[in-house]
Amino acid sequence: MNKKDFQIALGNRIRQLREDRNISQTELGILCNIERTNMNRIEAGNTNPSSYLLYVISEKLEVKTSELLNFNLTSEK
């Protein structure tokens, strides 16, 4: 697994959880105190969010932080 594949899988997982809760990128960005463009970069796998930001995202999505990392790398490419 390389860094880019990990970031893409993580972004896909965050998007999935966000969409399951019917929350827009803009709404989640506001809840997390970041710009929508930054949330878009995270979901697209174009940035590596800090561990604290992952914690904040998980809190706003009402899941454990470990749920953000609950993905299968082979099916997320």
ROFIMAR-856027 format. One record per residue: residue in three letters; z negated, y negated, x negated of N, C-alpha, C, O in turn. Coordinates in pm, whole numbers, padded with zeros to 5 digits, always signed. Atoms other than C-alpha are relative to their C-alpha. Layout:
! residues N
ALAZYXZYXZYXZYX
...
END
This chain:
! residues 77
MET+00000+00117-00085+00000+00000+00000+00000-00123-00090-00079-00134-00183
ASN+00000+00123+00077+00090-00338-00137-00058-00114+00086-00082-00097+00205
LYS+00065+00114-00066-00054-00678-00049+00079-00047+00122+00020-00073+00227
LYS-00082+00050-00110+00237-00788+00171-00006+00093+00121-00020+00046+00234
ASP+00009-00096-00110+00231-00468+00379-00135-00011+00071-00143-00003+00193
PHE+00133+00015-00057-00143-00511+00428-00008-00126+00087-00059-00122+00199
GLN+00005+00126-00075-00105-00875+00538+00079+00009+00130+00036-00044+00233
ILE-00082-00016-00121+00170-00785+00785-00073+00088+00102-00076+00054+00221
ALA+00074-00088-00091-00034-00498+00933-00120-00073+00061-00146-00058+00180
LEU+00114+00077-00049-00339-00724+00962+00046-00103+00104-00015-00117+00209
GLY-00052+00100-00094-00134-00998+01128+00044+00062+00132+00019+00006+00238
ASN-00040-00070-00122+00015-00750+01374-00121+00040+00083-00118+00030+00206
ARG+00121-00041-00071-00332-00625+01461-00066-00120+00069-00108-00109+00184
ILE+00058+00120-00060-00465-00977+01521+00083-00043+00121+00028-00077+00225
ARG-00088+00037-00111-00161-01056+01738-00023+00092+00119-00035+00046+00233
GLN+00021-00097-00107-00211-00736+01938-00130-00028+00076-00131-00031+00199
LEU+00129+00027-00064-00578-00812+02003+00002-00132+00076-00054-00141+00185
ARG-00010+00130-00066-00501-01175+02090+00080+00013+00130+00037-00037+00234
GLU-00085-00016-00119-00223-01080+02332-00068+00085+00106-00051+00060+00226
ASP+00075-00083-00095-00441-00810+02492-00099-00082+00081-00136-00045+00192
ARG+00097+00086-00066-00680-01091+02582+00066-00123+00065-00002-00213+00113
ASN-00077+00111-00059-00405-01325+02705-00041-00135-00056-00060-00232+00018
ILE+00034+00124+00069-00493-01591+02447+00122-00040-00082+00180+00043-00152
SER-00114+00048+00079-00218-01806+02294-00044-00024-00145-00163-00033-00175
GLN+00030+00034+00139-00194-01875+01922-00070-00135-00007-00164-00152-00084
THR+00061+00133-00001-00280-02237+01997-00146+00009+00040-00232-00052-00023
GLU+00139-00015-00046-00593-02138+02190-00088+00065-00106-00199+00020-00131
LEU+00080-00068+00102-00711-01898+01921-00020-00090-00121-00128-00092-00179
GLY+00014+00095+00109-00643-02157+01654-00109-00103+00028-00191-00132-00059
ILE+00103+00098-00037-00854-02412+01840-00139+00064-00006-00233+00005-00060
LEU+00130-00070+00003-01135-02158+01886-00049+00024-00142-00169+00020-00169
CYS+00033-00031+00140-01123-02078+01514-00001-00124-00089-00029-00116-00209
ASN-00002+00126+00073-01091-02443+01412+00106-00002-00111+00084-00054-00220
ILE-00114+00006+00092-00754-02393+01241+00123-00040+00081+00124-00027+00203
GLU-00125+00040-00064-00404-02522+01319+00075+00124+00051+00063+00232-00005
ARG-00081-00109-00053-00171-02308+01531+00096+00051-00106+00122+00171-00113
THR-00093-00043+00105+00071-02304+01237-00068+00095-00099-00005+00187-00150
ASN+00073-00091+00088-00197-02141+01023-00021+00136+00066-00012+00240+00001
MET+00016-00127-00073-00263-01880+01293+00133+00074-00001+00136+00197-00016
ASN-00132-00062+00004+00112-01817+01304+00025+00064-00136+00078+00176-00143
ARG-00018-00055+00135+00119-01766+00925-00081+00128-00020-00035+00223-00083
ILE+00085-00120+00009-00170-01516+00951+00066+00115+00074+00078+00225+00019
GLU-00060-00107-00080-00001-01319+01229+00132+00048-00057+00169+00164-00039
ALA-00127-00038+00061+00330-01320+01042-00019+00071-00134+00078+00122-00192
GLY+00026-00065+00128+00162-01180+00730+00037-00085-00119+00059-00033-00228
ASN-00041+00091+00107+00246-01487+00525-00117-00064-00074-00096-00148-00162
THR+00117+00053+00069-00109-01567+00418-00110+00104+00004-00109+00196+00086
ASN+00112-00093+00010-00425-01386+00323-00127-00073+00044-00185-00147-00036
PRO+00117+00074-00048-00713-01514+00541-00127+00041-00073-00141+00155-00117
SER+00129-00029+00064-01061-01538+00393-00080+00097+00085-00055+00114+00204
SER+00087-00092-00074-01324-01286+00490-00077-00075+00108-00100-00021+00216
TYR+00070+00078-00102-01510-01565+00672+00091-00029+00118+00047-00022+00233
LEU-00093+00026-00111-01200-01654+00875+00023+00127+00082+00035+00119+00204
LEU-00012-00125-00075-01159-01287+00967-00121+00020+00090-00108+00067+00204
TYR+00122-00008-00081-01519-01293+01088+00011-00093+00122-00021-00052+00233
VAL-00013+00096-00110-01451-01605+01298+00102+00050+00102+00076+00045+00223
ILE-00102-00052-00091-01133-01456+01445-00057+00115+00083-00037+00120+00204
SER+00056-00114-00074-01316-01136+01537-00102-00046+00103-00107+00008+00214
GLU+00097+00054-00096-01596-01335+01701+00071-00059+00122+00029-00036+00236
LYS-00073+00065-00110-01347-01534+01911+00078+00101+00083+00100+00078+00202
LEU-00067-00106-00075-01160-01217+02008-00099+00100+00059-00061+00192+00131
GLU+00109-00084-00051-01496-01054+02089+00015+00145-00041+00001+00236+00041
VAL-00006-00134+00057-01445-00754+01862-00077-00001-00131-00104-00107-00188
LYS+00060-00011+00132-01619-00626+01552+00105-00032-00105+00224-00005-00084
THR-00093+00033+00107-01462-00748+01230+00078+00124-00045+00195+00114-00079
SER-00068-00123+00040-01381-00386+01146+00118+00033+00092+00211+00100+00049
GLU-00112-00023-00092-01154-00377+01455+00127-00068-00047+00237-00020-00020
LEU-00119+00068+00052-00923-00626+01284+00070+00086-00104+00192+00075-00123
LEU-00055-00084+00107-00874-00372+01006+00033+00141+00048+00066+00228-00032
ASN-00026-00131-00058-00824-00079+01241+00149+00012+00035+00188-00003+00151
PHE-00144-00013-00021-00450-00028+01194+00053+00109-00092-00010+00147-00190
ASN-00067-00105+00076-00212+00234+01062+00113-00065-00080+00211-00111-00022
LEU-00100+00067+00084-00012+00099+00768+00140+00061+00013+00238-00012+00001
THR-00132-00061-00006+00270+00350+00812+00077-00041+00124+00200-00042+00122
SER-00069+00035-00124+00347+00240+01169+00010-00151+00021+00070-00194+00119
GLU+00002+00145-00018+00300-00135+01119+00107-00072-00080+00110-00195-00079
LYS-00101+00065+00084+00596-00202+00887+00111-00060+00080+00204-00118+00024
END
